[in-house]
Amino acid sequence: MHLKGRTVGVIAPAGVPDRENVARGIALLESWGLEVRVGAHVTDRFRYFAGTHENRRADLAWALTDPSIDIVWIARGGYGCVHCLPAIPATLPRAKTVIGFSDATSLFCAMSGMRDARLIHGPSLGSLAAHVDDASRQSVLTALAGDVAPAIRLQRLHGAPHAVSGRLHGGNITTLASVAGTRWQPDCRDAIVLLEDITELAYRLDRSITLLKESGAFGGARAFVLGEFVRCPLPPDADYTLHDILVDLLAPFGVPVFAGLPIGHAAQNVAWTYGAPAHIEGDQLVFDASHDARLASPLQHAHQR
């Protein structure tokens, strides 16, 4: 895969990134042949954000509208992307790829279906070199190339063993719930919904999923696939598992529920693309070749204006 000559714009629209980890991430990108430009306010700090709302919005607008930037890489999750969503332009000047996860889920909801946008749920720049494993890093390269990722074996928790197909959607449960009922609400119709979270008590996950159900965000979903739930404890005397709770909440949709997807805040965080076609057959999540070659491999079109 040839990345030389492509330009990454690094932005921090949410929490304050670890500067050392971001520097390690930049060095890794440069070793891949990418040119890296850092947003003007990535090293800012305002309370628990990486800069004021206005400055974080300015960096997001810069990265999405500068025609010389091929890839927009989110430095860190945390909280704050929602303040920046009004800065998303109505159109992009050219095909762009946006990479991140966690709080970037709200950004992906807002940009889902946007022409010329390819949204990759994968390691933030701060975790790319410092936290995730080699397989996760390779999955990012595979996604950037537009190549088809290998199938992933899942664990069936609920539902009949029949094949399911759909487009990929989802992300961080708490962040999805935070935009439910807004103009950026997730639309999971005809989707295989991938879900993960971190540091949420079981009842908070229950609350978020209930909100997503009642808002209609999960209406029309074809399957749910659970990823990593890092430090999401149950009460000490619990005689049930977190999967029991999640299945109870999702089973009324009448579609299969699976677990075992290596996405989220653990060392494994394999990349996947919003809207990409996939299917589940034989308890395996299979990533299908994209029907849109132009967006499936945007790096091949990076300098078409």
C-alpha contacts under 8 A as a table, 3 or more apart, distances in Angstrom:
res1	aa1	res2	aa2	distance
1	M	145	A	6.64
2	H	33	G	7.69
3	L	6	R	5.75
3	L	32	W	6.54
3	L	33	G	5.39
3	L	34	L	5.75
3	L	299	L	7.68
4	K	32	W	7.39
4	K	33	G	4.29
4	K	34	L	5.36
4	K	35	E	7.56
5	G	33	G	7.04
5	G	34	L	6.19
5	G	35	E	6.56
6	R	33	G	7.77
6	R	34	L	5.36
6	R	35	E	6.07
6	R	69	I	7.62
6	R	70	D	6.07
6	R	71	I	7.81
6	R	299	L	7.48
6	R	302	A	7.34
7	T	34	L	5.85
7	T	35	E	4.65
7	T	36	V	5.72
7	T	37	R	7.22
7	T	68	S	7.01
7	T	69	I	5.15
7	T	70	D	5.28
7	T	71	I	6.36
8	V	34	L	6.85
8	V	35	E	6.11
8	V	36	V	4.79
8	V	37	R	6.07
8	V	69	I	5.90
8	V	70	D	6.01
8	V	71	I	4.64
8	V	72	V	5.73
8	V	73	W	6.67
9	G	36	V	6.17
9	G	37	R	5.00
9	G	38	V	5.78
9	G	39	G	6.67
9	G	63	A	5.79
9	G	69	I	6.05
9	G	70	D	7.71
9	G	71	I	6.17
9	G	72	V	4.86
9	G	73	W	6.15
10	V	36	V	7.29
10	V	37	R	6.26
10	V	38	V	4.74
10	V	39	G	5.69
10	V	42	V	7.64
10	V	63	A	7.79
10	V	72	V	6.03
10	V	73	W	4.98
10	V	74	I	6.08
10	V	75	A	6.37
10	V	125	L	7.97
11	I	38	V	6.64
11	I	39	G	5.26
11	I	41	H	7.72
11	I	42	V	5.79
11	I	56	R	7.87
11	I	59	D	6.14
11	I	60	L	6.59
11	I	63	A	7.52
11	I	72	V	7.29
11	I	73	W	6.44
11	I	74	I	5.34
11	I	75	A	5.86
12	A	15	G	6.97
12	A	16	V	7.26
12	A	17	P	7.17
12	A	39	G	7.89
12	A	41	H	7.65
12	A	42	V	5.26
12	A	50	A	6.08
12	A	56	R	6.80
12	A	59	D	7.83
12	A	74	I	5.76
12	A	75	A	5.10
12	A	76	R	6.17
13	P	49	F	7.96
13	P	50	A	6.75
13	P	56	R	5.08
13	P	57	R	7.05
13	P	59	D	7.63
13	P	60	L	6.86
13	P	74	I	7.31
13	P	76	R	7.93
13	P	80	G	6.17
13	P	81	C	5.17
13	P	84	C	6.75
14	A	49	F	5.77
14	A	50	A	6.09
14	A	56	R	7.77
14	A	76	R	6.71
14	A	77	G	5.72
14	A	78	G	5.84
14	A	79	Y	4.91
14	A	80	G	3.92
14	A	81	C	5.02
14	A	103	D	7.21
15	G	48	Y	6.23
15	G	49	F	4.61
15	G	50	A	5.30
15	G	76	R	6.18
15	G	77	G	5.80
15	G	78	G	4.68
15	G	79	Y	5.51
15	G	80	G	6.45
16	V	43	T	7.75
16	V	44	D	7.84
16	V	45	R	6.54
16	V	48	Y	6.70
16	V	49	F	5.46
16	V	50	A	4.36
16	V	51	G	8.00
16	V	76	R	7.08
16	V	78	G	7.88
17	P	21	N	7.84
17	P	22	V	7.07
17	P	42	V	7.88
17	P	43	T	7.78
17	P	50	A	7.18
17	P	75	A	6.22
17	P	76	R	5.40
17	P	126	G	6.65
18	D	21	N	5.38
18	D	22	V	6.22
18	D	126	G	6.67
19	R	22	V	5.09
19	R	23	A	6.09
19	R	43	T	7.47
19	R	126	G	7.97
20	E	23	A	5.05
20	E	24	R	6.27
21	N	24	R	5.03
21	N	25	G	6.17
21	N	125	L	7.81
21	N	126	G	4.85
21	N	127	S	6.79
21	N	129	A	7.13
21	N	130	A	5.87
22	V	25	G	4.90
22	V	26	I	6.13
22	V	75	A	6.69
22	V	125	L	5.92
22	V	126	G	4.45
22	V	127	S	7.77
23	A	26	I	5.04
23	A	27	A	6.21
23	A	126	G	7.95
24	R	27	A	5.11
24	R	28	L	6.28
24	R	126	G	7.70
24	R	129	A	5.89
24	R	130	A	7.03
25	G	28	L	5.09
25	G	29	L	6.30
25	G	125	L	5.38
25	G	126	G	6.01
25	G	127	S	7.37
25	G	128	L	5.75
25	G	129	A	5.07
25	G	130	A	7.43
26	I	29	L	5.09
26	I	30	E	6.16
26	I	36	V	6.81
26	I	125	L	7.48
27	A	30	E	5.09
27	A	31	S	6.19
28	L	31	S	5.00
28	L	32	W	6.45
28	L	129	A	6.69
29	L	32	W	5.04
29	L	33	G	6.68
29	L	34	L	5.54
29	L	35	E	7.60
29	L	36	V	7.45
30	E	33	G	5.04
30	E	34	L	4.87
30	E	35	E	6.08
30	E	36	V	7.00
31	S	34	L	7.26
38	V	42	V	6.94
39	G	42	V	5.57
39	G	59	D	5.63
39	G	62	W	7.95
39	G	63	A	7.71
40	A	43	T	7.84
40	A	59	D	6.70
41	H	44	D	5.11
41	H	50	A	7.35
41	H	51	G	6.40
41	H	55	N	6.38
41	H	56	R	6.77
41	H	59	D	6.79
42	V	50	A	6.32
42	V	51	G	7.47
43	T	50	A	6.77
43	T	51	G	7.77
44	D	50	A	5.26
44	D	51	G	4.66
45	R	48	Y	7.20
45	R	49	F	5.90
45	R	50	A	4.59
45	R	51	G	4.49
45	R	52	T	7.50
46	F	49	F	5.20
46	F	50	A	6.07
46	F	51	G	4.61
46	F	52	T	5.54
47	R	51	G	7.93
49	F	52	T	6.92
49	F	79	Y	7.45
49	F	80	G	6.66
50	A	56	R	7.13
51	G	55	N	6.00
51	G	56	R	6.00
52	T	55	N	5.24
52	T	56	R	6.16
53	H	56	R	5.25
53	H	57	R	6.05
53	H	83	H	6.23
53	H	84	C	6.82
54	E	57	R	5.14
54	E	58	A	6.15
55	N	58	A	4.93
55	N	59	D	6.36
56	R	59	D	5.22
56	R	60	L	6.35
56	R	84	C	6.65
57	R	60	L	5.12
57	R	61	A	6.11
57	R	83	H	7.56
57	R	84	C	4.75
57	R	85	L	7.75
57	R	87	A	5.66
58	A	61	A	5.14
58	A	62	W	6.06
58	A	87	A	7.48
59	D	62	W	5.00
59	D	63	A	6.19
60	L	63	A	5.25
60	L	64	L	6.22
60	L	84	C	7.22
60	L	87	A	7.00
60	L	88	I	7.35
61	A	64	L	5.26
61	A	65	T	5.96
61	A	87	A	5.79
61	A	88	I	6.26
61	A	89	P	7.04
62	W	65	T	5.38
62	W	66	D	5.69
63	A	66	D	5.69
63	A	69	I	6.63
63	A	72	V	6.21
64	L	67	P	7.97
64	L	69	I	7.75
64	L	72	V	7.33
64	L	88	I	7.48
64	L	89	P	7.46
64	L	92	L	6.58
64	L	96	K	7.55
65	T	89	P	7.45
65	T	92	L	6.15
65	T	93	P	6.10
66	D	69	I	5.84
66	D	93	P	7.57
67	P	70	D	7.64
67	P	93	P	5.97
67	P	94	R	6.55
69	I	72	V	7.23
69	I	96	K	7.50
70	D	95	A	7.38
70	D	96	K	5.27
70	D	97	T	6.52
70	D	299	L	7.31
70	D	302	A	6.09
71	I	96	K	5.73
71	I	97	T	4.72
71	I	98	V	5.83
71	I	99	I	7.55
72	V	96	K	7.33
72	V	97	T	6.08
72	V	98	V	4.61
72	V	99	I	6.27
73	W	98	V	5.88
73	W	99	I	4.92
73	W	100	G	6.41
73	W	124	S	6.89
73	W	125	L	6.39
74	I	77	G	7.57
74	I	98	V	7.63
74	I	99	I	6.12
74	I	100	G	5.18
74	I	104	A	7.54
74	I	124	S	5.50
74	I	125	L	6.16
75	A	100	G	7.69
75	A	124	S	5.36
75	A	125	L	4.65
75	A	126	G	5.34
76	R	100	G	7.68
76	R	124	S	5.55
76	R	125	L	6.78
76	R	126	G	5.93
76	R	127	S	7.84
77	G	100	G	7.74
77	G	101	F	6.79
77	G	102	S	5.45
77	G	103	D	4.77
77	G	104	A	6.31
77	G	124	S	7.35
78	G	102	S	7.19
78	G	103	D	5.78
79	Y	82	V	7.85
79	Y	103	D	5.75
80	G	83	H	5.67
80	G	84	C	7.30
80	G	103	D	7.34
81	C	84	C	5.24
81	C	85	L	6.59
81	C	103	D	6.38
81	C	104	A	6.31
81	C	106	S	6.66
81	C	107	L	6.44
82	V	85	L	5.37
82	V	106	S	6.28
82	V	107	L	7.15
82	V	179	V	7.97
83	H	86	P	7.25
84	C	87	A	5.56
84	C	88	I	7.46
85	L	88	I	5.58
85	L	107	L	6.48
85	L	110	A	6.97
88	I	111	M	7.93
89	P	92	L	6.69
91	T	114	M	7.67
91	T	115	R	7.23
92	L	95	A	7.06
92	L	96	K	7.73
92	L	115	R	7.51
92	L	116	D	6.57
92	L	117	A	7.57
93	P	305	R	7.83
94	R	116	D	6.22
94	R	302	A	7.98
94	R	304	Q	7.56
94	R	305	R	6.34
95	A	116	D	4.27
95	A	117	A	5.95
95	A	118	R	7.61
95	A	295	L	7.29
95	A	298	P	6.25
95	A	301	H	7.43
95	A	302	A	6.88
96	K	116	D	6.24
96	K	117	A	5.32
96	K	118	R	6.20
96	K	298	P	6.89
96	K	302	A	7.88
97	T	117	A	5.99
97	T	118	R	4.60
97	T	119	L	5.83
97	T	120	I	7.15
97	T	298	P	7.19
98	V	117	A	7.42
98	V	118	R	6.26
98	V	119	L	4.96
98	V	120	I	6.04
99	I	119	L	6.18
99	I	120	I	4.81
99	I	121	H	6.00
99	I	122	G	6.12
99	I	123	P	7.41
99	I	124	S	6.89
100	G	104	A	5.77
100	G	105	T	7.96
100	G	120	I	6.67
100	G	121	H	5.40
100	G	122	G	5.21
100	G	123	P	5.66
100	G	124	S	4.65
100	G	125	L	7.65
101	F	104	A	4.92
101	F	105	T	5.83
101	F	121	H	5.15
101	F	122	G	5.66
101	F	123	P	6.43
101	F	124	S	6.42
101	F	171	G	7.08
101	F	172	N	7.55
101	F	264	G	7.77
102	S	105	T	5.71
102	S	171	G	6.85
102	S	172	N	5.32
102	S	175	T	7.28
102	S	197	D	7.76
102	S	264	G	7.45
102	S	265	H	7.93
103	D	106	S	6.23
103	D	107	L	7.79
103	D	172	N	7.14
103	D	175	T	5.94
104	A	107	L	5.03
104	A	108	F	6.32
105	T	108	F	5.02
105	T	109	C	6.20
105	T	121	H	7.97
105	T	170	G	7.59
105	T	171	G	5.66
105	T	172	N	6.20
105	T	175	T	6.24
105	T	176	L	6.68
106	S	109	C	5.04
106	S	110	A	6.27
106	S	175	T	6.16
106	S	176	L	6.45
106	S	178	S	7.99
106	S	179	V	6.73
106	S	184	W	7.44
107	L	110	A	5.13
107	L	111	M	6.22
108	F	111	M	5.06
108	F	112	S	5.58
108	F	119	L	6.44
108	F	274	Y	7.69
109	C	112	S	5.22
109	C	176	L	7.94
109	C	184	W	5.89
109	C	185	Q	6.65
109	C	186	P	5.38
109	C	187	D	7.91
110	A	184	W	4.85
110	A	185	Q	7.61
110	A	186	P	7.95
111	M	114	M	5.32
111	M	117	A	7.23
111	M	119	L	7.97
112	S	117	A	7.83
112	S	119	L	7.54
112	S	274	Y	7.00
112	S	275	G	7.42
113	G	117	A	7.55
113	G	275	G	7.39
114	M	117	A	5.61
116	D	295	L	6.72
117	A	295	L	7.47
118	R	273	T	7.19
118	R	274	Y	7.37
118	R	295	L	6.29
118	R	296	A	7.69
118	R	298	P	7.75
119	L	273	T	5.66
119	L	274	Y	5.53
120	I	143	A	7.41
120	I	271	A	6.40
120	I	272	W	5.63
120	I	273	T	4.45
120	I	274	Y	6.36
121	H	171	G	7.51
121	H	271	A	5.47
121	H	272	W	5.38
121	H	273	T	6.03
121	H	274	Y	7.20
122	G	140	V	6.72
122	G	263	I	7.98
122	G	269	N	6.27
122	G	270	V	6.14
122	G	271	A	4.28
122	G	272	W	6.69
123	P	126	G	7.90
123	P	127	S	5.91
123	P	128	L	5.43
123	P	132	V	7.32
123	P	136	S	7.72
123	P	137	R	7.91
123	P	140	V	7.88
123	P	269	N	6.36
123	P	270	V	7.75
123	P	271	A	7.33
124	S	127	S	5.41
124	S	128	L	6.04
125	L	128	L	5.07
125	L	129	A	7.56
126	G	129	A	7.13
126	G	130	A	6.85
127	S	130	A	5.06
127	S	131	H	4.73
127	S	132	V	6.16
128	L	131	H	6.22
128	L	132	V	5.87
128	L	137	R	6.70
129	A	132	V	6.80
131	H	267	A	5.96
132	V	136	S	6.16
132	V	137	R	7.09
132	V	266	A	7.26
132	V	267	A	4.29
132	V	268	Q	5.72
132	V	269	N	6.65
133	D	136	S	5.41
133	D	137	R	6.53
133	D	267	A	5.62
133	D	268	Q	5.95
134	D	137	R	5.03
134	D	138	Q	6.11
135	A	138	Q	5.04
135	A	139	S	6.14
135	A	268	Q	7.46
135	A	270	V	7.32
136	S	139	S	4.97
136	S	140	V	6.52
136	S	268	Q	5.85
136	S	269	N	5.47
136	S	270	V	4.63
136	S	271	A	6.88
137	R	140	V	5.26
137	R	141	L	6.67
137	R	270	V	7.68
138	Q	141	L	5.10
138	Q	142	T	6.21
139	S	142	T	4.93
139	S	143	A	6.13
139	S	149	A	7.07
139	S	270	V	5.61
139	S	271	A	5.45
140	V	143	A	5.03
140	V	144	L	6.09
140	V	270	V	7.20
140	V	271	A	5.43
141	L	144	L	5.06
141	L	145	A	6.18
142	T	145	A	5.20
142	T	146	G	6.31
142	T	147	D	5.34
142	T	148	V	7.13
142	T	149	A	6.55
143	A	146	G	5.03
143	A	147	D	6.09
143	A	148	V	7.54
143	A	149	A	7.39
143	A	271	A	6.63
143	A	272	W	6.90
143	A	273	T	7.40
144	L	147	D	7.70
144	L	297	S	6.85
144	L	298	P	7.75
144	L	299	L	7.19
145	A	296	A	7.95
145	A	297	S	5.63
145	A	298	P	7.92
145	A	299	L	6.96
146	G	296	A	4.84
146	G	297	S	4.31
146	G	298	P	7.59
147	D	289	A	7.71
147	D	296	A	7.95
147	D	297	S	7.76
148	V	287	F	6.27
148	V	288	D	6.62
148	V	289	A	5.94
149	A	287	F	6.12
150	P	286	V	7.15
150	P	287	F	7.08
151	A	284	Q	6.26
151	A	285	L	5.49
151	A	286	V	4.53
151	A	287	F	6.35
152	I	261	L	7.26
152	I	284	Q	5.44
152	I	285	L	5.14
152	I	286	V	6.71
153	R	260	G	7.44
153	R	261	L	7.86
153	R	283	D	6.20
153	R	284	Q	4.48
153	R	285	L	6.45
154	L	258	F	6.26
154	L	259	A	5.80
154	L	260	G	5.07
154	L	261	L	6.45
154	L	283	D	5.38
154	L	284	Q	5.52
154	L	285	L	6.90
155	Q	258	F	5.39
155	Q	259	A	5.02
155	Q	260	G	5.73
155	Q	283	D	6.61
156	R	159	G	7.59
156	R	256	P	7.59
156	R	257	V	6.34
156	R	258	F	4.48
156	R	259	A	6.49
156	R	283	D	6.49
157	L	243	H	7.95
157	L	247	V	7.25
157	L	256	P	7.63
157	L	257	V	5.50
157	L	258	F	5.17
157	L	259	A	6.78
158	H	247	V	7.00
158	H	251	A	7.07
158	H	256	P	5.40
158	H	257	V	4.99
158	H	258	F	6.89
159	G	251	A	7.91
159	G	254	G	7.43
159	G	255	V	6.14
159	G	256	P	4.23
159	G	257	V	6.46
160	A	256	P	6.67
161	P	282	G	7.36
161	P	283	D	7.72
162	H	281	E	6.84
162	H	282	G	7.78
163	A	279	H	7.07
163	A	280	I	5.57
163	A	281	E	4.65
163	A	282	G	7.35
164	V	222	R	6.80
164	V	223	A	7.19
164	V	279	H	5.40
164	V	280	I	5.10
164	V	281	E	6.71
165	S	191	A	7.89
165	S	192	I	7.25
165	S	222	R	7.34
165	S	277	P	7.48
165	S	278	A	5.80
165	S	279	H	3.97
165	S	280	I	6.29
166	G	190	D	5.47
166	G	191	A	4.80
166	G	192	I	5.50
166	G	222	R	6.80
166	G	277	P	5.77
166	G	278	A	5.71
166	G	279	H	6.21
167	R	190	D	6.62
167	R	191	A	4.71
167	R	192	I	5.90
167	R	274	Y	7.47
167	R	275	G	4.86
167	R	276	A	5.24
167	R	277	P	4.41
167	R	278	A	5.95
168	L	191	A	5.55
168	L	192	I	5.08
168	L	193	V	6.09
168	L	194	L	7.16
168	L	272	W	7.96
168	L	273	T	6.97
168	L	274	Y	5.37
168	L	275	G	4.99
168	L	276	A	5.56
168	L	277	P	6.41
168	L	278	A	6.78
169	H	188	C	6.48
169	H	191	A	6.03
169	H	192	I	6.24
169	H	193	V	4.92
169	H	194	L	6.16
169	H	274	Y	5.48
169	H	275	G	6.33
170	G	173	I	7.67
170	G	176	L	7.39
170	G	186	P	7.75
170	G	188	C	7.64
170	G	193	V	4.91
170	G	194	L	4.83
170	G	195	L	5.70
171	G	175	T	7.89
171	G	176	L	7.12
171	G	193	V	7.91
171	G	194	L	5.88
171	G	195	L	5.01
171	G	196	E	6.12
172	N	175	T	5.40
172	N	176	L	6.11
172	N	195	L	5.85
172	N	196	E	5.04
172	N	197	D	5.33
172	N	264	G	7.82
173	I	176	L	5.09
173	I	177	A	6.21
173	I	195	L	6.05
173	I	196	E	6.09
173	I	197	D	5.97
173	I	205	L	7.33
173	I	208	S	6.74
173	I	209	I	7.13
174	T	177	A	5.14
174	T	178	S	6.22
174	T	197	D	7.04
174	T	205	L	7.18
174	T	208	S	5.96
175	T	178	S	4.91
175	T	179	V	6.83
176	L	179	V	5.71
176	L	180	A	6.51
176	L	185	Q	7.53
176	L	186	P	6.80
176	L	212	L	7.57
177	A	180	A	5.03
177	A	208	S	5.36
177	A	209	I	7.11
177	A	211	L	6.41
177	A	212	L	5.71
179	V	182	T	5.44
179	V	183	R	7.83
179	V	184	W	5.96
179	V	185	Q	5.21
179	V	186	P	7.54
180	A	184	W	7.36
180	A	185	Q	4.64
180	A	186	P	6.90
180	A	211	L	7.33
180	A	212	L	6.23
180	A	215	S	6.23
180	A	217	A	6.82
181	G	184	W	7.84
181	G	185	Q	5.81
181	G	215	S	6.03
182	T	185	Q	5.30
185	Q	217	A	6.60
186	P	217	A	5.53
186	P	218	F	7.86
187	D	217	A	5.51
187	D	218	F	7.02
187	D	219	G	7.91
188	C	191	A	5.12
188	C	192	I	7.75
188	C	193	V	6.93
188	C	217	A	6.14
188	C	218	F	5.28
188	C	219	G	6.43
188	C	220	G	6.39
188	C	221	A	5.35
189	R	218	F	7.04
189	R	219	G	5.95
189	R	220	G	4.15
189	R	221	A	5.01
189	R	222	R	7.61
190	D	220	G	5.63
190	D	221	A	5.22
190	D	222	R	5.64
191	A	220	G	7.45
191	A	221	A	4.98
191	A	222	R	5.52
191	A	223	A	7.03
192	I	221	A	6.34
192	I	222	R	5.54
192	I	223	A	4.83
192	I	224	F	5.86
192	I	225	V	7.24
192	I	278	A	7.74
192	I	279	H	7.97
193	V	221	A	6.84
193	V	222	R	7.72
193	V	223	A	6.15
193	V	224	F	4.76
193	V	225	V	6.06
194	L	224	F	6.04
194	L	225	V	4.81
194	L	226	L	5.97
194	L	227	G	6.92
195	L	224	F	7.45
195	L	225	V	6.25
195	L	226	L	5.00
195	L	227	G	5.68
196	E	226	L	6.19
196	E	227	G	4.89
196	E	228	E	5.38
196	E	229	F	5.74
196	E	263	I	6.95
196	E	264	G	5.53
197	D	200	E	7.04
197	D	228	E	6.72
197	D	229	F	5.00
197	D	230	V	6.60
197	D	232	C	7.84
197	D	264	G	6.62
197	D	265	H	7.34
198	I	228	E	7.98
198	I	229	F	5.48
198	I	230	V	4.62
198	I	231	R	5.90
198	I	232	C	6.13
198	I	264	G	7.90
198	I	265	H	6.65
199	T	229	F	7.89
199	T	230	V	6.24
199	T	231	R	4.82
199	T	232	C	5.00
199	T	233	P	7.86
200	E	204	R	6.06
200	E	205	L	6.41
200	E	231	R	7.15
200	E	232	C	4.90
200	E	233	P	7.45
201	L	204	R	5.35
201	L	205	L	6.57
201	L	232	C	5.18
201	L	233	P	5.61
201	L	234	L	6.66
202	A	205	L	5.21
202	A	206	D	6.26
202	A	232	C	6.47
202	A	233	P	6.56
202	A	234	L	5.88
202	A	242	L	6.81
202	A	245	I	7.76
203	Y	206	D	4.84
203	Y	207	R	6.14
204	R	207	R	4.93
204	R	208	S	6.20
205	L	208	S	5.10
205	L	209	I	6.13
206	D	209	I	5.34
206	D	210	T	6.01
206	D	245	I	7.41
206	D	246	L	7.37
206	D	249	L	7.31
207	R	210	T	5.13
207	R	211	L	6.17
208	S	211	L	5.11
208	S	212	L	6.28
209	I	212	L	4.97
209	I	213	K	6.10
209	I	249	L	7.19
210	T	213	K	5.02
210	T	214	E	6.12
210	T	249	L	7.28
211	L	214	E	5.18
211	L	215	S	5.97
212	L	215	S	5.19
212	L	216	G	6.39
212	L	217	A	5.37
212	L	218	F	6.28
213	K	216	G	5.42
213	K	217	A	6.25
213	K	218	F	5.70
213	K	219	G	7.29
214	E	217	A	7.70
215	S	218	F	7.99
216	G	219	G	5.15
218	F	221	A	5.71
219	G	253	F	7.87
221	A	224	F	7.52
221	A	253	F	7.80
221	A	255	V	7.60
222	R	255	V	5.82
222	R	256	P	7.50
223	A	255	V	5.28
223	A	256	P	5.06
223	A	257	V	5.94
223	A	258	F	7.90
224	F	250	L	7.76
224	F	255	V	7.55
224	F	256	P	6.47
224	F	257	V	4.80
224	F	258	F	6.21
225	V	257	V	5.86
225	V	258	F	4.63
225	V	259	A	5.46
225	V	260	G	7.76
225	V	261	L	6.83
226	L	257	V	7.70
226	L	258	F	6.03
226	L	259	A	4.42
226	L	260	G	6.41
226	L	261	L	6.05
227	G	259	A	6.21
227	G	260	G	5.83
227	G	261	L	4.36
227	G	262	P	5.65
227	G	263	I	5.16
227	G	264	G	6.34
228	E	260	G	7.54
228	E	261	L	7.00
228	E	262	P	6.38
228	E	263	I	5.90
228	E	264	G	5.27
228	E	265	H	6.87
228	E	266	A	6.80
229	F	232	C	5.90
229	F	264	G	7.34
229	F	265	H	7.73
230	V	264	G	8.00
230	V	265	H	6.50
230	V	266	A	6.73
234	L	238	A	6.31
234	L	241	T	7.56
234	L	242	L	7.12
235	P	238	A	5.31
238	A	241	T	7.58
240	Y	244	D	6.22
240	Y	245	I	7.71
241	T	244	D	5.09
241	T	245	I	6.75
242	L	245	I	5.19
242	L	246	L	6.33
243	H	246	L	5.05
243	H	247	V	5.95
244	D	247	V	5.29
244	D	248	D	6.18
245	I	248	D	5.20
245	I	249	L	6.40
246	L	249	L	5.13
246	L	250	L	6.13
247	V	250	L	5.08
247	V	251	A	5.45
247	V	257	V	6.90
248	D	251	A	5.60
248	D	252	P	7.57
249	L	252	P	6.89
250	L	253	F	5.90
250	L	254	G	8.00
250	L	257	V	7.37
251	A	254	G	5.66
251	A	255	V	6.79
251	A	256	P	7.58
251	A	257	V	7.30
252	P	255	V	7.97
262	P	268	Q	5.44
262	P	269	N	5.61
262	P	270	V	6.19
263	I	266	A	7.49
263	I	268	Q	6.15
263	I	269	N	4.06
263	I	270	V	5.54
263	I	271	A	7.66
264	G	268	Q	7.27
264	G	269	N	5.36
265	H	268	Q	7.65
265	H	269	N	6.88
266	A	269	N	6.67
272	W	276	A	7.92
273	T	276	A	5.51
276	A	287	F	7.80
276	A	288	D	7.56
276	A	290	S	6.16
277	P	287	F	6.59
277	P	288	D	5.45
277	P	289	A	7.16
277	P	290	S	6.30
277	P	291	H	7.94
278	A	285	L	7.06
278	A	286	V	5.57
278	A	287	F	4.51
278	A	288	D	4.96
279	H	285	L	5.93
279	H	286	V	5.28
279	H	287	F	6.69
279	H	288	D	7.26
280	I	283	D	6.14
280	I	284	Q	5.31
280	I	285	L	4.56
280	I	286	V	5.94
281	E	284	Q	5.41
281	E	285	L	6.87
281	E	286	V	7.51
290	S	293	A	6.35
290	S	296	A	5.81
291	H	296	A	7.92
292	D	295	L	5.69
292	D	296	A	5.94
293	A	296	A	4.84
293	A	297	S	6.21
294	R	297	S	5.86
294	R	298	P	5.96
294	R	300	Q	7.97
294	R	301	H	7.10
295	L	298	P	5.14
297	S	300	Q	5.81
297	S	301	H	7.48
298	P	301	H	5.20
298	P	302	A	6.05
299	L	302	A	4.84
301	H	304	Q	5.40
